[in-house]
């Protein structure tokens, strides 16, 4: 007569028989988890910090006395997953003709913050925001925020070039002395071309151009362009020559003297 096997004993026996299979499944799941996590950990890099400050000036004298002063500060924190950049620019200019009082011709500033996801990848999504003011363009405040993508099509130790496209929301408050029609909220497309090239260990060139047309009207647009040549004097100090130009198609409608504003500057750049 065969001994009776209880239902509990049968369950225990089945579990014991399946234990090696369960252990294999657990090990396989753990291996898959490690396979996913290890590359991410391997790709992660210690954060790198970059701090730059630059001071520029130009002076004209003779029949007309003109002077321009511009400063720039930038802090960047970057690793393989995220690049965060905070920057601040300020420019001031005045002029006087002999026998007349000195008059302010330029006073502007802009503060910006941006974040790029996976900055070392070929394609990088990003978001950004900025606040600016411009006496010469009759802008009391302009607020901008947007998101987009960047395509880097060349990256070597000496050369880097990229293009980007973003959708931007913008709010402009015109100067108080100008009619309220100078105010406005609108959406813009924002395209950017950026290039950097080092000719040798000391001499380098950088260029950046933005083109921002209104989504509704291509005749309402902004263009900002800057080009600079830097010659390294010491490890962290360089002599710079810059050309900066901006065009705002609506500036004269707000009461500005011109839609275009440009400067040629010489200065000193410090990196930390």
Buried (B, 14 or more C-beta within 10 A) or exposed (E): EEEEEEEEEEEEEEEEEEEEEEEEEEEEEEEEEEEEEEEEEEEEEEEEEEEBBBBBBBEEEEEEBBBBBBBBBBBBBBBBBEBBBEBBBBBBBBBBEEEEEEEEBBBBBBBBBBBBBBBBEEEBBBBBBBBBBBBBBBBBEBBBBBBBBBEBEEEEEEEBBBBBEBEBBBEBBBBEEBEEEBEBEBEBBBBBBBBBBBEEEEEBBBBBBBBBBBEEEEEBBBBBBBBBBBEBEEEEEBBBBBBBBBBBBBBBBBBBEEBBBEBEBEBBBEBE
